[in-house]
Amino acid sequence: MTRRSVTHMNLLTQIHGETAIWFLTASTLLHEIGVPLPITPVAMFFAARGIKSTSDLVAFTLAMVLATLVGNLFWFNGGRRHGVDVLRRLCRLSLTPEARIAHAERAFERWGPLALVLGRLVPGVTVVAPPLAGALGMSRLKFVALTCVGAALYSVGLLGAGIVFRDEMEAVLRSLDRMQLHLAVSLSLVFVGYLAWRWRRRSGLDATLSSARTATSER
């Protein structure tokens, strides 16, 4: 590798090893406490950059599980203290439609405590499941155990996908490295667009739900 290529190497291509673990841990924690950060592409990217052996996979998985548990315990405790009211605060923070609350309640009715594991495969359920579990009186020990199992399975799936598609992601990174400014602008626009889409979707669904409730009450 030439000196010039090192000088112009994109910051993203320098993320590996322990640095990738710390970035992934922070990203997962932010996602789990409600920040609307898409964790799937983030986890796949850091896996492609940082996982070189089985021990790396174990370390990355443990990092995601720990961050998930910490974030979920925050909302679980909130649910135990404040009941279902905390769900609306979480929905506002994460730009998740409040209609997801009913979706999560149906998941708990159907799967019981396993909703904490299976719910990670259902959009929206994983966001409101922790405070709902707290509000419903689930024991902290059971919550921790089920959350760890669900987070481990989900993390291994995302990280494994990043490993499988490593070559493709590296090719994309090499292409993006030649247009660093364009990359920064593009990523910023994509993230802003993603937030706008989440906000509009949340507002639209909440408005529809409110209209339905009004129509029902007038009958």
C-alpha positions in Angstrom: 0.0 0.0 0.0 1.5 3.4 -1.0 1.9 6.3 1.4 -0.6 8.3 -0.6 -3.2 5.6 -0.3 -2.7 5.4 3.5 -3.0 9.2 3.7 -6.3 9.2 1.8 -7.7 6.1 3.4 -11.2 6.7 4.6 -11.8 6.7 8.3 -14.3 3.8 7.9 -11.6 1.5 6.5 -9.5 2.1 9.6 -12.1 0.7 11.9 -11.2 -2.8 13.0 -10.4 -4.9 16.1 -11.1 -3.3 19.5 -12.1 0.0 17.8 -14.9 -1.8 15.9 -16.1 -3.5 19.1 -16.4 -0.1 20.9 -18.2 1.5 18.0 -20.5 -1.5 17.8 -21.2 -1.5 21.5 -22.0 2.3 21.5 -24.2 1.9 18.4 -26.1 -1.0 19.9 -26.7 0.8 23.2 -28.0 3.9 21.5 -30.3 1.8 19.4 -31.7 -0.1 22.4 -32.4 3.0 24.5 -34.5 4.4 21.6 -32.3 6.4 19.3 -33.5 5.8 15.8 -30.2 4.3 14.6 -30.5 1.4 12.1 -28.5 -1.4 13.8 -28.6 -4.0 11.0 -26.2 -2.3 8.5 -24.0 -1.0 11.4 -23.5 -4.5 12.9 -22.8 -6.0 9.5 -20.3 -3.3 8.7 -18.4 -3.7 11.9 -18.4 -7.5 11.6 -16.9 -7.3 8.1 -14.2 -4.9 9.4 -13.4 -6.5 12.7 -14.1 -10.2 12.9 -11.2 -12.3 11.8 -11.6 -15.4 14.1 -14.0 -17.3 16.3 -12.7 -15.4 19.3 -13.6 -12.1 17.5 -17.1 -13.4 16.8 -17.5 -14.2 20.5 -16.2 -10.8 21.6 -18.5 -8.9 19.2 -21.5 -11.0 20.2 -20.9 -10.4 23.9 -20.5 -6.7 23.2 -23.9 -6.6 21.5 -25.6 -8.7 24.1 -24.3 -6.6 27.0 -25.2 -3.3 25.3 -28.7 -4.7 24.5 -29.2 -5.8 28.0 -28.2 -2.5 29.5 -30.5 -0.6 27.2 -33.4 -2.9 27.7 -33.0 -2.9 31.5 -33.4 0.9 31.4 -36.8 0.6 29.8 -37.8 -2.5 31.7 -37.2 -0.7 35.0 -39.1 2.3 33.6 -42.1 0.0 32.8 -42.0 -1.5 36.3 -42.1 2.0 37.9 -44.4 3.9 35.6 -46.4 1.2 33.9 -47.6 1.5 30.3 -47.2 5.3 30.3 -43.5 4.9 29.7 -44.2 3.2 26.4 -45.4 6.5 24.9 -42.2 8.2 25.9 -40.2 5.5 24.3 -42.3 5.8 21.1 -41.7 9.5 20.9 -38.0 9.1 21.4 -37.6 6.3 18.9 -40.1 7.7 16.4 -42.0 4.5 16.7 -45.8 4.6 16.0 -47.8 4.2 19.2 -49.8 1.6 17.3 -46.8 -0.7 17.9 -47.8 -0.9 21.6 -50.9 -2.9 20.7 -48.8 -5.0 18.3 -46.4 -5.8 21.2 -49.3 -6.6 23.5 -50.7 -9.1 21.0 -47.2 -10.7 20.7 -47.1 -11.1 24.5 -50.6 -12.7 24.4 -49.5 -15.1 21.7 -46.0 -16.0 22.7 -45.9 -15.1 26.4 -42.4 -14.3 27.7 -40.9 -15.7 24.6 -41.9 -12.5 22.9 -38.6 -11.0 24.2 -36.8 -13.6 22.0 -39.1 -14.0 19.0 -40.1 -10.3 19.0 -36.7 -9.4 17.7 -37.8 -10.8 14.3 -40.9 -8.6 14.3 -40.5 -4.9 13.4 -41.6 -2.6 16.3 -42.0 -5.3 18.9 -38.4 -5.3 20.1 -38.7 -1.6 20.9 -41.6 -1.7 23.2 -41.3 -5.2 24.6 -38.9 -4.3 27.5 -41.0 -1.7 29.2 -44.1 -3.8 28.5 -42.5 -6.7 30.2 -41.8 -4.5 33.2 -45.3 -3.1 33.3 -46.8 -6.7 33.2 -44.7 -7.7 36.2 -42.2 -10.0 34.7 -39.4 -10.9 37.1 -36.0 -9.2 36.5 -34.2 -12.6 36.4 -36.5 -14.0 33.7 -36.3 -10.7 31.7 -32.5 -10.8 31.8 -32.3 -14.4 30.7 -34.7 -14.1 27.8 -33.2 -10.8 26.7 -29.7 -12.3 26.6 -31.0 -15.3 24.6 -32.8 -13.2 22.1 -29.9 -10.7 21.8 -27.4 -13.5 21.3 -29.4 -15.1 18.5 -30.1 -11.8 16.8 -26.5 -10.6 17.1 -25.0 -13.8 15.7 -27.3 -13.6 12.8 -26.4 -10.0 12.0 -22.6 -10.5 12.6 -22.7 -13.7 10.5 -24.3 -11.9 7.6 -21.5 -9.3 7.8 -18.9 -12.0 7.6 -20.6 -13.7 4.7 -20.8 -10.5 2.7 -17.4 -9.2 3.8 -15.9 -9.2 0.3 -18.8 -7.3 -1.1 -18.7 -4.7 1.7 -15.0 -4.2 1.3 -15.4 -3.6 -2.4 -18.0 -0.9 -1.7 -15.7 0.7 0.9 -12.8 0.8 -1.5 -15.1 2.5 -4.1 -16.3 5.0 -1.5 -12.8 5.7 -0.3 -12.1 7.5 -3.6 -15.0 10.0 -2.9 -14.7 10.8 0.8 -16.6 14.1 0.7 -19.4 12.6 -1.4 -19.6 9.7 1.1 -20.0 12.0 4.1 -22.7 14.1 2.4 -24.5 11.0 1.1 -24.5 9.3 4.5 -25.8 12.5 6.1 -28.6 12.8 3.6 -29.5 9.1 4.0 -29.6 9.4 7.8 -31.7 12.6 7.7 -34.0 11.0 5.1 -34.3 7.9 7.4 -35.3 10.1 10.4 -37.8 12.0 8.3 -39.3 8.7 7.0 -39.6 7.4 10.6 -41.2 10.6 11.8 -43.7 10.8 8.9 -44.6 7.1 9.3 -45.1 7.5 13.0 -47.2 10.7 12.6 -49.3 9.1 9.9 -50.0 5.9 11.8 -50.7 7.8 15.0 -53.1 10.1 13.2 -54.9 7.1 11.6 -55.2 5.4 15.1 -56.5 8.7 16.6 -59.1 9.0 13.9 -60.2 5.4 14.4 -60.6 6.0 18.1 -62.6 9.2 17.6 -64.9 7.5 15.1 -65.5 4.6 17.5 -66.3 6.9 20.5 -68.8 8.8 18.4 -70.8 5.7 17.6 
